[in-house]
Structures are given as structure tokens and as C-alpha cells.
């Protein structure tokens, strides 16, 4: 197996794991919202914050915003999960689709939650590292393959 193929396969596995975790996070976030526990949903996201500091009577609009966030986690997770099967085979569109959806979602997470100190290293920051590594490996393999093809 050549290096490019190996990098695509590792990237695909990383995106698969990342997708499963984010589908689960989206389902759980929306479960809390639909059951009326906005505080639980917020505590589930900002897991480094003492849950007692997050218990309050949130307005329904806050629940709707958090519910939208859960829905976004779900579809972004599904997108990267489906893309992982195509990345395994080195499909260009899937490489960039996963990088854009998962990568930009994690960029926002990193900027607002990680840098804000509101989340624990596991699972959140680890998932940011997983998506970053998946992007790096798939880009290295993609651009290396392009260079090889143009040289031939």
C-alpha cells in the first residue's frame, strides 16, 4: 500500500470516529432540549463548567438556539461520516466536503469553547485534534497524488 492510500485510509477512520461522536452529541443535545432540560444541554456542551453555574430558567429562545446547535452537530457529523467512506477511496469531493464541514465546525468550537476554557480536553479538544489530523493527512495525500499525476 502506498503512502497516499494509507493517509486516505487513516483520514477516513478519523472522520468516521469524528462523525459518530458528533452525531451522538447532536442527538444528546437535542434530547435534552426536547425534554425541556436546557441547562442539561448547556452543561453537556460546556463540560468544564460546574453544572450548578449553568442551572437557571433559560428563555425558550435560548433552548431553540441550543437545539439548532444540536441539529447542526447531527448533520455535520452525518456529512463527515458519509464522506469517510469516500475518503477511504481518495475521492476529492469527499476530502474537501469533510474538511469544510467538520473543519470549520471545529474551528468555531476551538475559538469559542476551547480558548474560552469552557470544555474538557476529552472529548472536545481531542475531537478537534482528530479532525485537524484527518484534514492534514488527506490534504498531504491529495496534493501528493496530484503532483505525481502531473509529473506523469
C-alpha positions, 0 to 999 in steps of 0.5 A, spaced: 500 500 500 502 506 498 503 512 502 497 516 499 492 510 500 494 509 507 493 517 509 486 516 505 485 510 509 487 513 516 483 520 514 477 516 513 477 512 520 478 519 523 472 522 520 468 516 521 470 516 529 469 524 528 462 523 525 459 518 530 461 522 536 458 528 533 452 525 531 451 522 538 452 529 541 447 532 536 442 527 538 444 528 546 443 535 545 437 535 542 434 530 547 435 534 552 432 540 549 426 536 547 425 534 554 425 541 556 432 540 560 436 546 557 441 547 562 442 539 561 444 541 554 448 547 556 452 543 561 453 537 556 456 542 551 460 546 556 463 540 560 468 544 564 463 548 567 460 546 574 453 544 572 450 548 578 453 555 574 449 553 568 442 551 572 437 557 571 430 558 567 433 559 560 428 563 555 425 558 550 429 562 545 435 560 548 433 552 548 431 553 540 438 556 539 441 550 543 437 545 539 439 548 532 446 547 535 444 540 536 441 539 529 447 542 526 452 537 530 447 531 527 448 533 520 455 535 520 457 529 523 452 525 518 456 529 512 463 527 515 461 520 516 458 519 509 464 522 506 469 517 510 467 512 506 469 516 500 475 518 503 477 511 504 477 511 496 481 518 495 475 521 492 476 529 492 469 531 493 469 527 499 476 530 502 474 537 501 466 536 503 469 533 510 474 538 511 469 544 510 464 541 514 467 538 520 473 543 519 470 549 520 465 546 525 471 545 529 474 551 528 468 555 531 468 550 537 476 551 538 475 559 538 469 559 542 469 553 547 476 551 547 480 558 548 474 560 552 476 554 557 469 552 557 470 544 555 474 538 557 480 536 553 476 529 552 472 529 548 472 536 545 479 538 544 481 531 542 475 531 537 478 537 534 485 534 534 482 528 530 479 532 525 485 537 524 489 530 523 484 527 518 484 534 514 492 534 514 493 527 512 488 527 506 490 534 504 498 531 504 495 525 500 491 529 495 496 534 493 501 528 493 497 524 488 496 530 484 503 532 483 505 525 481 499 525 476 502 531 473 509 529 473 506 523 469 
